[in-house]
Amino acid sequence: MSILLLGGSPATPSSSGRLLQHIGDRLAAHGHRTSSLRVRELPAQALMLADVDDAAIQRALAAVATAHAVIIATPVYKAAYAGVLKAFLDLLPQNGLSGKVVLPIATGGSQSHLLALDYALRPVLHALDARQVLPSIFATTHQLQWNEDHGLTIAPPLAARVAAGVAHLSEALQDHRYNNIAA
Ligand SMILES: Cc1cc2nc3c(=O)[nH]c(=O)nc-3n(C[C@H](O)[C@H](O)[C@H](O)COP(=O)(O)O)c2cc1C
């Protein structure tokens, strides 16, 4: 089962990107196959002009199409998710997440917009026909400590949510595999 780590921040370094990688590493340690796609690395003009004939955009769309699960990470920007992520999601076909398990994650400057994932991003993921959108994971930047030598350290309450998210995703993929074998 393959999991796509979709980074939706225009920034680098990126807090949401670091949390995404941390979760991806945890899933890889559980034996899952992961790959990464950062929206900021797509050609800006092709992204903004919705040029789906662009080769890099086509590779990105194929990466989504072939994944069994997608973890979508975004910063909270202006009480919603990042515009560059929306620009990319707009390029997917209407059923572009059909049959997939999706785990939304976000980082924000404070808890004020904790619900941004649920009121802004989640409806879009359902509109794209995701099979299952798991409970989202939100972190404030204060809960993430970065050290060049030791990498990312996350605060205990967030660590518990990450562990639950990893378990949910693993279970959902297990169900997916079972249903496909049974079908
Ligand atoms: C343009 C901009 C808008 C932001 N708007 C919000 C906001 O509305 N609410 C919030 O909690 N944080 C907001 N932030 C803070 C970011 O969500 C936070 O720093 C986040 O961790 C950045 O993630 P990134 O490093 O992956 O881009 C904003 C930051 C920027 C640059």
PDBQT file of the ligand as one rigid body, heavy atoms in Angstrom, charges set to zero:
ROOT
HETATM    1  C1  LIG A 201       0.479  34.526   5.122  1.00  0.00    +0.000 C 
HETATM    2  C2  LIG A 201       0.333  33.818   6.456  1.00  0.00    +0.000 A 
HETATM    3  C3  LIG A 201      -0.922  33.724   7.017  1.00  0.00    +0.000 A 
HETATM    4  C4  LIG A 201      -1.081  33.067   8.252  1.00  0.00    +0.000 A 
HETATM    5  N1  LIG A 201      -2.326  32.992   8.789  1.00  0.00    +0.000 NA
HETATM    6  C5  LIG A 201      -2.502  32.313   9.949  1.00  0.00    +0.000 A 
HETATM    7  C6  LIG A 201      -3.812  32.200  10.516  1.00  0.00    +0.000 A 
HETATM    8  O1  LIG A 201      -4.799  32.704  10.003  1.00  0.00    +0.000 OA
HETATM    9  N2  LIG A 201      -3.940  31.461  11.659  1.00  0.00    +0.000 N 
HETATM   10  C7  LIG A 201      -2.874  30.863  12.269  1.00  0.00    +0.000 A 
HETATM   11  O2  LIG A 201      -3.050  30.212  13.303  1.00  0.00    +0.000 OA
HETATM   12  N3  LIG A 201      -1.605  30.983  11.766  1.00  0.00    +0.000 NA
HETATM   13  C8  LIG A 201      -1.400  31.676  10.617  1.00  0.00    +0.000 A 
HETATM   14  N4  LIG A 201      -0.155  31.794  10.087  1.00  0.00    +0.000 N 
HETATM   15  C9  LIG A 201       0.973  31.091  10.741  1.00  0.00    +0.000 C 
HETATM   16  C10 LIG A 201       1.258  29.761  10.042  1.00  0.00    +0.000 C 
HETATM   17  O3  LIG A 201       0.084  28.961   9.916  1.00  0.00    +0.000 OA
HETATM   18  C11 LIG A 201       2.271  28.927  10.827  1.00  0.00    +0.000 C 
HETATM   19  O4  LIG A 201       3.470  29.664  10.976  1.00  0.00    +0.000 OA
HETATM   20  C12 LIG A 201       2.525  27.600  10.140  1.00  0.00    +0.000 C 
HETATM   21  O5  LIG A 201       3.151  26.736  11.051  1.00  0.00    +0.000 OA
HETATM   22  C13 LIG A 201       3.410  27.747   8.907  1.00  0.00    +0.000 C 
HETATM   23  O6  LIG A 201       3.594  26.448   8.348  1.00  0.00    +0.000 OA
HETATM   24  P1  LIG A 201       4.685  26.200   7.200  1.00  0.00    +0.000 P 
HETATM   25  O7  LIG A 201       6.036  26.497   7.819  1.00  0.00    +0.000 OA
HETATM   26  O8  LIG A 201       4.534  24.747   6.847  1.00  0.00    +0.000 OA
HETATM   27  O9  LIG A 201       4.357  27.112   6.072  1.00  0.00    +0.000 OA
HETATM   28  C14 LIG A 201       0.042  32.483   8.898  1.00  0.00    +0.000 A 
HETATM   29  C15 LIG A 201       1.309  32.592   8.313  1.00  0.00    +0.000 A 
HETATM   30  C16 LIG A 201       1.453  33.256   7.104  1.00  0.00    +0.000 A 
HETATM   31  C17 LIG A 201       2.819  33.362   6.486  1.00  0.00    +0.000 C 
ENDROOT
TORSDOF 0
